[in-house]
Amino acid sequence: MQKSTEIGYNSKVEGDVVVTRRQTAIEWFQKNMGDPASNWGRKNSLWPMPMGLACCAIELMAAGASRFDISRFGAEVMRFSPRQSDVMIVAGTVTYKMALAVKRIYDQMAEPKWVIAMGACASTGGMYRSYAVLQGVDRILPVDVYVAGCPPRPEALLDALMKLQDKVAKEPALATLKRA
């Protein structure tokens, strides 16, 4: 015996009611789309949240120019709202004064979310071994991809974006929906 559940609009229901059940919709999506299709969409539409804190931010901006064209990877939509972003690109020196703001913005981003640490300062504190500089953003955020250089070239950021796309393609797509 197969149980049928309404997912969307059904004119046979009295009053033309729209029935939406989250678990039923997730099961339908898993059955019909599955991980490969949803991961393809997720990996090709990463929306960055730029955290340009120092000189690496200039290289981050250059990656969006026509010469390097970050839009080939579906990441041209730089969102300055954390609720519309899923990739935080920390570009530059993170001081302890800025660390709380960076963490707060990361916490406001919706799941799933990823972090790219761009440059030596974001990755390890760079040449600044002082009381005011955080020695790597990975002390406050889970970093997925590190970009080496001082400052790294835009091509290095594009390479990091491709590595992140590979990582996203291999993740279970609906794992975050099941936990909620």
N, C-alpha and C positions, 0 to 999 in steps of 0.2 A: 504494500500500500504506500503510495507516494503522497506526501503532504505538500500541498501547494500554498504558497504564501504570496500575498500581493506585495509588489515592490513599488509600483508607481500608480498612476492614474487608472481608475477602473470605473467606467460609466455605469456598470451593472450595480455597483454599490449605491445604496440609497443616499441621496444627497451629494453625489459625485465627490466622494471623500478621497483624499490622497493619503495612502498609508505608507509610511516610511519606517522601516525597522532596521536599525543599524546593522545588527548581526546578519539579517537576511541579505542586505545589500552587500556586505563584505563577502558572504558566501557566494553570491551571484558573481561578484567581481573575480573571486578566486577561480571559480569554475569556468567563466567565459574569457577572462583576460589573462589571469595568472601572473606570475612573477616576471617572465621575460618582457611582456608588453608594457607592464607598468614600470619596470626598471628602465626600459628604453625611454619612456617619457620623462622619468625623473632625471636620468643622467643627461639628457639633452636639453634640459630647461633649468639649470642651476642658476639661481638669482643671488648674486653676491651682495653682501653687506660690507662695503668698504670701510675699514678702520685705518685710514691713512694718518699715521701719527708722526712720520718723519720723512726723510728723503725717499724712502721706498714708495711712498704714495705717488710720486711723480712717475715712477716706472709703472705703477698700477694704472694710472691715468693713460699712459702711453699705450698700454695693452688694449685699450678701447678705441684707439685711433685706427684709421683705415689701413695703415701700414701693417699692423699686427692683427687687427680685426678679431677681437675676442667673441664677436657675435657668431663666428663659425661654430662655436661650441655651445650656443644657446645661453650665454652668460652676459649678454650685452645690457641686460636690464639691471643696472646698478640701483638697488633699492636702498634708500636711506631710512627706511622704516624696518625695524627688526621683525615685525609681524608679517612682512611680505618677503622676507629673505630666508634662504636656507644654507648659504655658505658665507661664513665670516672670513674675510681676508684681512688679517692683522699685518699691516705693512708699516714697519718702523719700530722705534724704541718705545717700549711700554714702561712708563714710570709708575711708581707705586701710587702716585696721585691719580693717574689715569686708569690703573688696574681695576679699581672698583667700578668705574663707568663701563669699561670693556666687559667685565663680568656681568653687570646688570643688563647690558644690551644683549649679550649672549643668552642670558636666562629668558629674555623676552621673545627670542626667536622660537618659532613653532618647530615641533619635531616632524620629520627627521632633520637634523642640522649637522653641518660639518665645519671644520676650521682649517684654514691654510695659514701657516706662519710664514710670512714673506720677508726674507732678509735675515742677516746675521743677528741684528738686534732683537727681532721678534723671536727668533729661534733660541738664542743663547745669551742675550744681553749685549752681544757685540763687543766693541772695544770699551764699553762703559762698565767698569767694575767699581761701582759706587753704591752708596747707601740709598740712592734715589731711584735706581734702575732695577726693574724686575729682570732677573737672569733667566729669561725664557718664558714665553706666554703659556707654555705647557704646565706651569706651576698653578695656573688658575683655570685653564681651559683644556679640554681633551683635543689635542692637535692631530689631524688626520694626515696632512701632507706638509713637509718642510721644504722651503725654497732657499737654497744657499746663495750667498753673494752679498756684496756690500757696494751699492745696491744691486740686486739681481736684475738682469735684463728682462724685458717683457716676454721674450721667448721662454724664459725659465718659468714665468708664471703660467703661460699657456701649457707648458709641459706638466706643471703641477695640476692644472685643471684637468688635463687628460688622465693623469694618474687617479685623480679623485673620481672622474667619470668611470674608470675601470672598477674602482672600489664600490661605487654606487650600483653598478650593473650586477655585482656579485652578492649584494645584500638581499636578505629576504624583504620584499617590498611591503608586505602588509603586517610586518611584525609590530610596528608602532600602533597600528589600528587595533590590533587584538589586545594590547595592554591597556588601552584607554577605557 
